[in-house]
Amino acid sequence: MSGIQLSDALIEDVKKAIKQHDYTAGDDMVAVQYMAASIGYFMSALPDGQFDKKQVLSQLAEFSLQVFDQMEADKKPKEEAYGVWKPGS
């Protein structure tokens, strides 16, 4: 799952596509429900027997949480460093 490129533009494009299907998806909470449901829909449509689909779905949920945690951490202002470090102090 490495190497994917997330961006504001990509998310906006996905939201626009969902809104074309359902105008109520202009509400971000409706759009995010479509995004979450589409993962389940997509996983269910994959051929059986290749892997444990429920386990992969669980891993994807954890991956989503990791992305969320990283994005939230990136919002926090960075603390400025101060002082001078000296060896042995």
FIMILUM-206752 format. One record per residue (C-alpha): x, y, z; residue in three letters. Coordinates in steps of 0.05 Angstrom, whole numbers, plus 5000, padded with zeros to 4 digits. Example, Ala and Ser with C-alpha at 12.3 -4.5 7.8 and 13.67 -1.06 7.14 Angstrom:
524649105156Ala
527349795143Ser
This chain:
500050005000Met
506050464997Ser
507050964942Gly
500051244939Ile
499451994929Gln
494052344970Leu
492553074957Ser
487153584968Asp
485853574893Ala
484852814892Leu
479952844951Ile
476153424918Glu
475553014853Asp
472852414892Val
467852864928Lys
465653174861Lys
464552474831Ala
460352264891Ile
456352914889Lys
454752784815Gln
451552134839His
448052434900Asp
447453184909Tyr
446853094985Thr
454252894984Ala
455753634985Gly
455353515059Asp
462253255077Asp
459352745127Met
455152445071Val
461052435024Ala
465552085075Val
460051565086Gln
460051425011Tyr
467651355013Met
467350865071Ala
461650465041Ala
465050434973Ser
471050075005Ile
466449535031Gly
462849494965Tyr
469349444926Phe
472348924972Met
465948494969Ser
466148524892Ala
473248234889Leu
473747494872Pro
473447014931Asp
479346574950Gly
485147044935Gln
485747285006Phe
481647385070Asp
477447985048Lys
475148135119Lys
482248155144Gln
484348615088Val
478349065103Leu
480549095175Ser
487649275154Gln
484849825109Leu
480950105168Ala
487250125209Glu
490950445151Phe
485550975147Ser
486551115221Leu
494051185211Gln
492951685155Val
488052065199Phe
492952075258Asp
498552325213Gln
494252865182Met
491953095251Glu
499253105276Ala
501253515215Asp
496154055234Lys
499454185301Lys
504454755303Pro
511554525310Lys
514954725374Glu
520855175363Glu
527554945389Ala
531455405433Tyr
538055405469Gly
544555105450Val
546354385460Trp
553354245487Lys
556353555493Pro
555953275563Gly
550253735585Ser
